[in-house]
Structure formats: C-alpha cells, structure tokens
Amino acid sequence: MGADLEGIRLCVNKTFGAKTAEDRVDYQYDENEVLKNMQLKWNALGTHLYPSAVINNVTFRGELSPANVFEAICSAYETMPYGCTKWLKQEGITINTKGSGGVKKTTLGFIVAVLVIFNCVLIYNYRKKLQKEMK
C-alpha cells in the first residue's frame, strides 16, 4: 500500500512540475499544469455557461436533451457504430451515408456555370444601358 501511495504522490507532484518524488511541491502556491490547461479549455469552449455540452471541441448550448447529445455524438463518428444507427432509425432520423444524398459534382458545376453566365449577361446589359443613358 505504501508503494501505491508513493506512486500517486509522484503522479500528483509531476502535475506541479516535480521531476522526482523527492522534489518539494507547495500545493498552495505552485501551479498545477493539468488544472491550468483544463481551466483554459473550459473558458475557451464556454462550458461555464449552462446548459452546455462539448463534443469533439464543439460546444452545444441551449435546451439540451439526452437525445440531442446522443445524436451529436453519433454524428461525430466517421463510421457510425451499430448502437447509433439503431437508435437513429428508431427515432426516424435519416442517416446520410457515404454516396447517398447531396449533389453530384457535375450538377454543381453546371449550376455554377449557369449562374456565372447569367451574371455576365446581367452585367453586360447593365453596362449597355448605363452607356446609353450617359449619351
């Protein structure tokens, strides 16, 4: 039991910057790096505002329900686990898997090209009308 306590004390002292178990640490005045980093993250993510939840360094605030948090956690996975897909189907939430949904690249390219041509025609006609009014 004594060796376990020494190991714990060394681990805690290391968070205060101690290199060995013999290094003296003043817990009242020395800065704990782990707690300092946690406080900086806590302030940066805004989790001191309640209710809030942080999932993958994204803070969710507002009226949080377990279902909202579970959905956010499940959507963070690249390959969704079985439990998430089962729950999402049960809740009637559609799952956008790779290759389904969205717009194809060719369709998007066509829409962008049409919009660019439309804007060019619009600018051309505007400039023509402006030159006509100037004369």
MODELLER restraints for C-alpha pairs under 7 A, 6 or more apart:
rsr = mdl.restraints
at = mdl.atoms
rsr.add(forms.Gaussian(group=physical.xy_distance, feature=features.Distance(at['CA:10:A'], at['CA:20:A']), mean=6.96, stdev=0.5))
rsr.add(forms.Gaussian(group=physical.xy_distance, feature=features.Distance(at['CA:10:A'], at['CA:21:A']), mean=5.16, stdev=0.5))
rsr.add(forms.Gaussian(group=physical.xy_distance, feature=features.Distance(at['CA:13:A'], at['CA:25:A']), mean=6.56, stdev=0.5))
rsr.add(forms.Gaussian(group=physical.xy_distance, feature=features.Distance(at['CA:15:A'], at['CA:32:A']), mean=5.39, stdev=0.5))
rsr.add(forms.Gaussian(group=physical.xy_distance, feature=features.Distance(at['CA:15:A'], at['CA:33:A']), mean=5.63, stdev=0.5))
rsr.add(forms.Gaussian(group=physical.xy_distance, feature=features.Distance(at['CA:15:A'], at['CA:34:A']), mean=5.99, stdev=0.5))
rsr.add(forms.Gaussian(group=physical.xy_distance, feature=features.Distance(at['CA:16:A'], at['CA:25:A']), mean=7.00, stdev=0.5))
rsr.add(forms.Gaussian(group=physical.xy_distance, feature=features.Distance(at['CA:16:A'], at['CA:30:A']), mean=6.37, stdev=0.5))
rsr.add(forms.Gaussian(group=physical.xy_distance, feature=features.Distance(at['CA:16:A'], at['CA:31:A']), mean=5.81, stdev=0.5))
rsr.add(forms.Gaussian(group=physical.xy_distance, feature=features.Distance(at['CA:16:A'], at['CA:32:A']), mean=4.46, stdev=0.5))
rsr.add(forms.Gaussian(group=physical.xy_distance, feature=features.Distance(at['CA:16:A'], at['CA:33:A']), mean=6.21, stdev=0.5))
rsr.add(forms.Gaussian(group=physical.xy_distance, feature=features.Distance(at['CA:18:A'], at['CA:25:A']), mean=6.99, stdev=0.5))
rsr.add(forms.Gaussian(group=physical.xy_distance, feature=features.Distance(at['CA:42:A'], at['CA:48:A']), mean=6.75, stdev=0.5))
rsr.add(forms.Gaussian(group=physical.xy_distance, feature=features.Distance(at['CA:45:A'], at['CA:59:A']), mean=6.14, stdev=0.5))
rsr.add(forms.Gaussian(group=physical.xy_distance, feature=features.Distance(at['CA:47:A'], at['CA:53:A']), mean=6.88, stdev=0.5))
rsr.add(forms.Gaussian(group=physical.xy_distance, feature=features.Distance(at['CA:51:A'], at['CA:61:A']), mean=5.86, stdev=0.5))
rsr.add(forms.Gaussian(group=physical.xy_distance, feature=features.Distance(at['CA:51:A'], at['CA:62:A']), mean=6.01, stdev=0.5))
rsr.add(forms.Gaussian(group=physical.xy_distance, feature=features.Distance(at['CA:51:A'], at['CA:63:A']), mean=6.96, stdev=0.5))
rsr.add(forms.Gaussian(group=physical.xy_distance, feature=features.Distance(at['CA:51:A'], at['CA:64:A']), mean=6.88, stdev=0.5))
rsr.add(forms.Gaussian(group=physical.xy_distance, feature=features.Distance(at['CA:52:A'], at['CA:59:A']), mean=6.62, stdev=0.5))
rsr.add(forms.Gaussian(group=physical.xy_distance, feature=features.Distance(at['CA:52:A'], at['CA:60:A']), mean=5.38, stdev=0.5))
rsr.add(forms.Gaussian(group=physical.xy_distance, feature=features.Distance(at['CA:52:A'], at['CA:61:A']), mean=4.33, stdev=0.5))
rsr.add(forms.Gaussian(group=physical.xy_distance, feature=features.Distance(at['CA:52:A'], at['CA:62:A']), mean=6.68, stdev=0.5))
rsr.add(forms.Gaussian(group=physical.xy_distance, feature=features.Distance(at['CA:53:A'], at['CA:59:A']), mean=5.70, stdev=0.5))
rsr.add(forms.Gaussian(group=physical.xy_distance, feature=features.Distance(at['CA:53:A'], at['CA:60:A']), mean=5.19, stdev=0.5))
rsr.add(forms.Gaussian(group=physical.xy_distance, feature=features.Distance(at['CA:53:A'], at['CA:61:A']), mean=6.66, stdev=0.5))
rsr.add(forms.Gaussian(group=physical.xy_distance, feature=features.Distance(at['CA:54:A'], at['CA:60:A']), mean=6.16, stdev=0.5))
rsr.add(forms.Gaussian(group=physical.xy_distance, feature=features.Distance(at['CA:55:A'], at['CA:73:A']), mean=6.59, stdev=0.5))
rsr.add(forms.Gaussian(group=physical.xy_distance, feature=features.Distance(at['CA:74:A'], at['CA:80:A']), mean=6.48, stdev=0.5))
rsr.add(forms.Gaussian(group=physical.xy_distance, feature=features.Distance(at['CA:74:A'], at['CA:84:A']), mean=5.65, stdev=0.5))
